[in-house]
């Protein structure tokens, strides 16, 4: 019962909204990876609380989504369920059971990740759906405002006609219902974006295994972030205690969904450049990333000026060396000093131009190296922390205060530094909204 024409698989897969902008060649790869599952009446597809591991598309038959005896919905041909399982392993929020004989198209999460990580186009297609939904919501909001103004003018003209007034009230109710539905769609879209971004970001517990004496302060301005962090153990499993690894902190153009689009591109290209192509020179990594972003966004042909700033480091713990390259960013480090000596905050400055932004395939990023002493503390960061406006004086926190904050507290345990930076940020911000995405990484070698 597993046989099914490729054209039929593609027909049903293209009904899934997140694949709307995915090219036929990649859709064919996905279609080749799906399986068919036949279920009989009362057969459970999955239970509430199960770990999500696959998305399902109904080819024929019916299933019900339920919690015990309570039925949330009845789904039938071309309906999709369980799609969040493609993005993470969140527990199923309801059970799904067959009502009648049903045939299901099954795409498991592991297979989807394999296709997505080796084909940046599918990621761009998924995120394009989310951006299109956001733009559609803005357009509908404008149309709603115009419709409300029109209705208000008409109500002045037909006050005496109760039947026409009733019709106008019904129209308002329908318009408001449409807006509510579209707002719910946008919220769902941004949630999709958050799941995608979280799935692509490295696991924090792995970072703690790699750098036990470290902290990561990561505060998106909105649900999703234009800042991202990334690291690689250069092909080795963390359990093997690698002595050489790469870590990066990057700040993309914008925040929210547009920023998340750029950060997802950055993460995907880092994986391709370092993990697949085997490039480990930090200057070369940013140089190749710049060319890839130029090509991906068609810069020089399109109007896109999007790009990213940030710092990337290559650490060799055996040789006690650190190599860095940066795009309009810095690396701070503070060496431990004997009691009585004043510690100094050292700055490694990189190149004063961004990754991407404009089409420049000749752009080359330089590598800088230092020999560090045991006990040296390093900080990677984006500009969000120092650019936060304070509610008391309506001024930015500024770089000089950020430097002094790190210098005054670098000897504290990393967990304490994390808590202190977060508390000081919240106190400075007060009732102001967060100005930008925030990312600060601290580690002691």
Secondary structure, DSSP 8 states (H G I E B T S, - for coil): -----HHHHHHHHTTSGGGTT--HHHHHHHHHH-EEEEE-TT-EEE-TT-B--EEEEEEES-EEEEETTEEEEEE-TT-EE-GGGGT---B-SSEEEESS-EEEEEEEHHHHHHHHHT-HHHHHHHHHHHHHHHHHHHHHHHHHHHHHHHHHHHHHH-TT-HHHHHHHHHHHHHHHHHHHHHHHHHHHHHHHHHHHHHHHS--HHHHHHH-SSEEEEEE-SSSS-SEEEEEE-TT--GGG--SEEEEEEEEESSSHHHHHHHHHHHHHHHIIIIIIT----HHHHHHHHHHHHHHHTTBTTBS---EEEEEEEEEETTTTEEEEEEES-EEEEE----TTS---EEEEE-BSS-EESS--TT-----EEEE--TT-EEEEE-STTTT-B-TTT--B--HHHHHHHHHHHTTS-HHHHHHHHHHHHHHHHTTS---S-EEEEEEE-
